[in-house]
Amino acid sequence: MDDELARLRERRMQELLAAKEASPVPAATVLTATGQNLEVLATTHPNLVVDCWAPWCGPCRRVGPVVEALAAEFAGRIAFAKLNTDENQHAARRFGISAIPTLLLFQSGRLVGQITGAYPIDAMRAELLRRFGLR
């Protein structure tokens, strides 16, 4: 009985692995933005959200998982990136970042808005849908 159960488990595992390889789901990636690549990211992605953060910022640590969840939810419609303001101070000054976390919203390469503060995922989702005109 144990051998039969082990064979069934092994066969099912092989079926699951084969199905996963046959139709891979692209993983949502949160990109890394820098002062050097931010313009390229903004022009490459029709809708881009850049999370401006710093490692010492407590609210930024609360926004991080929200950004990752929204990146998975909006994969293919909105790209997400993170910009460490400590390492990219010139870029932070260029966009007038005076408080973090701040999300910069780019559409077709242009800055179209900012969201400052740590909002819950539902509020953030609603704001992104509204600002980017998505449903």
N, C-alpha and C positions, 0 to 999 in steps of 0.2 A: 504494500500500500504506500509506504514512504517513497519507494522508487518511482511509482506511478505519479505521485504528487510532485516529485522533483522534476520528472519529465514534462508534466503539464506546465509547471512554473517556467521551466527553461523555454519551452515552445512559446508560451505567451510572451515572455521577455523578448524573444527573437522577433515575434510579430510586432510588438510595440516599437522596437528599435527600427525595424524595416519601415514601419509606417512613418516614424519620425524622419527618417532619411528621405522618404519619398516625397513628403510635403513639409519641408522645413518652414517654420514660422520665423521671419526675420526678427531678431531681438532688437528692441529699441535701445539705442545707444545715446547716452548723454555725452556730447562732445566736449572737448576742452578748448575754451577760447583764450586767446592771448591778445595782447596789443598788436601783434604781427598778423594774426590770421582772422581777426574779428570781421574785417571788411569782406574778406573772401567768404567766410561763413554766411554773412548776411546777404550777400549777392547770390550765393549758391543755393540757399534754401528760401523758397518763397515766403514761408512763415518761420520765424526763428525767435525763440525765447532764450535770453541769456541771463542766467542766475549769477548776479554779482554777490560774492560772498567772501569771507575770510575765516581761517581755521579757528580763531579765537571767539568768533561771534556765535553766541548761544542760539538766537533766533534763526541764524543761517543753518544751523544743524537741524532745526525743525523743518525748514523749507526743503532741505536736500532730499528726503524721502518723498516729499510731495512732487518735486520736480521729476524724480525718477519714475514715480507712478504715472504722472501725466505724460511723460515721454513714451511710456509703453502704451497708454491709452490713445494717444494722438499720433502714433507711429505712422509715417507716410503723409501726415497732414501738417504737423508742426514739428520742427526740429528743436532740440533743446541743447544748450551748452552751458558750461559753468566757467566763470571768469573770476579767478582769485585776485581780489583787489590789492592784497598785500604785494603780490608778485607782478601786478600790472597796474601800477599807480597812475601811469600816464593815461592809459585807456579809461580808468575810473574818472580822472579829472576831465578828460575829453567829453565824457557823457554826463558830467555834473553829478556824479554819484556822491552824495553827502551823507547817506545813511544806508546801511545794509541790514538785511537783505533787500536788494532792489532787482527786479526783473526788467530787463530791457526788451521791448517788443519790436521786432523788425519785420517789415513786409516789403518784399521785392527790393531789398537792400536799403530801405529807408527806415529810420527810427520813427515808429508811429505811436509809441507810448511807453510808460514806465509804471510799474507797480512796486510800491515800497512797503515793506512790512511782511510779517509772517502770517499768512492767511491759511485757513483750513482748506483742504483739497476741494471741497464743493464750491467754495467762494472763488478759488483760483480758477477752477474749470469754467465756471460761469463767466468770469471776467475774460478769459482767453477766447471763449466762444463768441462773446459779444465783440471784443476788440478785433478779432480776425474775421468776423462775419461768418462763422462756421455754425453748423447745426449738429 
